Amino acid sequence: MENIVNKKECGWKSVDESRKQEIFHFCNEYIEFLNCAKTERETTKIVIEYLEKNGFRPVEAMTTLSIGDRIYYNNRGKSVFAAEIGSGDITDGLNIIGAHIDSPRLDLKPNPIYEDVHLSLLKTHYYGGIKKYQWTTIPLAIHGIIVKPNGEKVDINIGEDENDPIFTITDILPHLAQNQNNKKLSEAIDGESLNILIGSIPDAEKNSVKENILYLLNQKYGIREVDFYSSELEIVPAFKARSLGFDESMVASYGQDDRVCAYALLKALLASNNSLYTKVAIFADKEEIGSRGNTGMYSDVFDYFINMLLDRTNRNFSGALTKTYCNSRMLSADVGTGIDPNYQEVSEKNNSSFIGFGVELNKYTGSRGKSGASDASAEFVAFIRNIFESHNIKYQVSELGKVDIGGGGTIAYILAEKGVDVIDCGVPVISMHSPYEVTSKYDIYSAYDAYTAFLENSEKVKY
């Protein structure tokens, strides 16, 4: 009778010293990854480097595909699809895991640089759901590219090296903040006030700080002010990813939504054994702003990639793409919310995830009345449970906060609309969308184990 109650228990309780060191080693490498992959372009570059070192080749270079072939598709340097051909017919379905590699941040406006009260600043436009006050008075770095009309690309990465300058957004001193203090938290910092302080020395000739900054940029990067028009420059926290806690059991870092799942997926793809079903990994862009655009999952580029697999395995008959999707299974590898001891009132404990209790499954997301949700079927949830339980993978099933509080979404519904069986499966996070998010090392490794087991699965969902 003792097994009839679902007892939630911290995963660390069953971890011996050898397993603990394995988890810590995995997460030390993850921390190194986070410190190098702060934008979707940087992440794409690193993902492709990993893939190529492990035998993956551009799919465009392949005319035919056979069992065990490893291929990838680089979508404009900002998203990646990768696959390993299985022993079965592709139209019998794929094992798909999809993560996203963009994170909330600040983007520079097209005309960013200006001068006011003898200081030079950059205008920004925030990207994704942020709390604006969290981005003031912290060290910031600038990452991205500037592309000149002749096609020359200038890579920018300032603020990460210890010898680099950093940047910041100023805030009003408490002595004069009476009006600010009387505003709602969401209104205390205006979006148009998220301006980056970048300099204070004027040039000798025109006494202009802005022109002195432009001169310095021209000397170092060969750019002019007009070149900001064709740039993608992102402002991200200059914090380093670090182990958190006296016991070093957690990771604190910017961008863990969703690079924590992307990293676990990448490592699982490389480590998993051959399976009956073709394995597909998605590293998507634009999720934080609705997955629109040609590097987001709403575009037809993913269909194009799967069609290339069908073409090169000689299985692209009429209706083959739809049949493939309708027979496929997917984990939407996005983070969930971990219950925060300081803000328990927004969570319903019985249906919340706890940090260190294993990978998180969300049967549905959406908001309030499941608006915008992809709701996995009971059969598919049972199918995933069987994989995890047979591999002794610790998991928890939860919701994203109380019913009437709010909600959120992932790319799950986009693939579900194509006919794929999908459920959200990721790492619970505390302080999600903040400049410094928190995860458990145990949960990170659980995600790696879960993704590996799913990719290797050779069973079908039974209805």
HELIX and SHEET records of a PDB file:
HELIX    1   1 GLY A   11  SER A   14  5                                   4    
HELIX    2   2 GLU A   17  CYS A   36  1                                  20    
HELIX    3   3 GLU A   40  LYS A   53  1                                  14    
HELIX    4   4 VAL A   59  ALA A   61  5                                   3    
HELIX    5   5 ILE A   90  ASP A   92  5                                   3    
HELIX    6   6 LYS A  132  TRP A  135  5                                   4    
HELIX    7   7 PRO A  174  LEU A  176  5                                   3    
HELIX    8   8 GLN A  178  ASN A  181  1                                   4    
HELIX    9   9 LEU A  185  GLU A  187  5                                   3    
HELIX   10  10 GLY A  191  SER A  193  5                                   3    
HELIX   11  11 VAL A  209  TYR A  221  1                                  13    
HELIX   12  12 GLU A  225  SER A  230  5                                   6    
HELIX   13  13 GLN A  256  ALA A  271  1                                  16    
HELIX   14  14 GLU A  287  ILE A  289  5                                   3    
HELIX   15  15 VAL A  301  ARG A  312  1                                  12    
HELIX   16  16 ALA A  320  CYS A  326  1                                   7    
HELIX   17  17 GLN A  344  VAL A  346  5                                   3    
HELIX   18  18 LYS A  349  ASN A  351  5                                   3    
HELIX   19  19 ALA A  378  SER A  390  1                                  13    
HELIX   20  20 ALA A  412  ALA A  416  1                                   5    
HELIX   21  21 LYS A  441  GLU A  456  1                                  16    
SHEET    1   A 9 ARG A  57  PRO A  58  0                                        
SHEET    2   A 9 ARG A  70  ASN A  75  1                                        
SHEET    3   A 9 SER A  79  GLU A  84 -1                                        
SHEET    4   A 9 THR A 278  ALA A 284 -1                                        
SHEET    5   A 9 LEU A  94  HIS A 100  1                                        
SHEET    6   A 9 ARG A 329  SER A 332  1                                        
SHEET    7   A 9 ASP A 421  GLY A 426  1                                        
SHEET    8   A 9 VAL A 359  ASN A 362 -1                                        
SHEET    9   A 9 TYR A 395  VAL A 397  1                                        
SHEET    1   B 6 LYS A 153  ILE A 158  0                                        
SHEET    2   B 6 LEU A 140  VAL A 147 -1                                        
SHEET    3   B 6 SER A 231  PRO A 237 -1                                        
SHEET    4   B 6 ARG A 105  ASP A 116 -1                                        
SHEET    5   B 6 LEU A 119  TYR A 127 -1                                        
SHEET    6   B 6 ILE A 196  GLY A 199 -1                                        
SHEET    1   C 3 ARG A 242  LEU A 244  0                                        
SHEET    2   C 3 MET A 250  SER A 253 -1                                        
SHEET    3   C 3 GLU A 437  SER A 440 -1                                        
SHEET    1   D 2 GLY A 336  THR A 337  0                                        
SHEET    2   D 2 PRO A 428  VAL A 429  1                                        
SHEET    1   E 2 GLY A 366  SER A 367  0                                        
SHEET    2   E 2 GLY A 407  GLY A 408 -1                                        
END                                                                             
